[in-house]
Amino acid sequence: MKKLLFISLILLMGCTKPELPIPEVTDVENIFSVTESKVTNGQSIYFDLPSAGFYMLTLIDVTTNQTISREKFIGQNGKNTKKIYTNSLPKGYLYLVLEGVDRNELKKTKIIVN
């Protein structure tokens, strides 16, 4: 009887999931802290804002200087996250520009769309 209980205990312990620590990503790279970066479809981009309010993210073609897209959003003070979708964008180099609501340029970087 003791052997049966011992074997049952071992089987029960073998069937439980081990508790693995989940790594937390706390320090992500600000997209505007580098001069150039590659982006993929659905990728999250991270950036800091000086205060809460209305802002715009604008994509501009490097060679023709034409505006490809512009998104107006409400940002919060500090770290912000946006997803970038590249399926409908032209391949190559684009400027990603962060602007205030009055269209003054706050930050600018070059992105590579593959």
C-alpha positions, -999 to 999 in steps of 0.1 A, spaced: 0 0 0 29 24 8 44 17 -26 12 25 -43 9 58 -25 46 66 -32 42 59 -69 10 80 -70 27 109 -54 56 107 -79 32 106 -108 12 135 -94 43 156 -90 55 147 -125 23 160 -140 24 195 -126 37 224 -147 70 239 -135 68 275 -126 91 293 -150 100 330 -145 85 352 -172 110 378 -185 97 413 -184 107 437 -212 111 470 -195 137 488 -216 127 490 -253 145 511 -279 131 544 -288 127 545 -326 139 581 -327 171 574 -308 187 558 -338 193 574 -372 180 544 -392 161 512 -385 143 484 -404 106 478 -398 83 449 -406 46 447 -410 28 449 -376 59 459 -357 54 480 -326 74 512 -324 82 530 -292 89 567 -286 87 593 -259 65 624 -258 72 655 -238 35 659 -228 0 646 -233 -19 659 -263 -24 656 -301 5 645 -322 11 632 -358 33 605 -372 41 612 -408 58 589 -434 77 608 -461 95 592 -491 132 600 -489 138 605 -527 106 624 -537 99 641 -504 62 632 -508 40 624 -478 30 588 -479 8 587 -448 -1 607 -418 -17 596 -386 -31 619 -359 -33 605 -324 -36 614 -288 -3 608 -270 4 605 -234 34 620 -214 63 596 -215 65 563 -233 41 556 -262 36 526 -285 22 525 -320 20 496 -346 33 502 -381 18 484 -410 40 482 -441 21 461 -466 7 491 -484 39 512 -482 65 514 -509 97 494 -503 128 514 -496 137 543 -474 111 565 -457 114 593 -431 93 588 -399 85 622 -385 69 630 -352 51 663 -353 30 684 -330 -5 693 -338 7 726 -353 30 705 -377 62 715 -360 88 687 -363 97 672 -330 117 641 -340 128 625 -373 144 592 -382 148 571 -414 132 537 -417 137 509 -442 106 491 -454 113 455 -467 
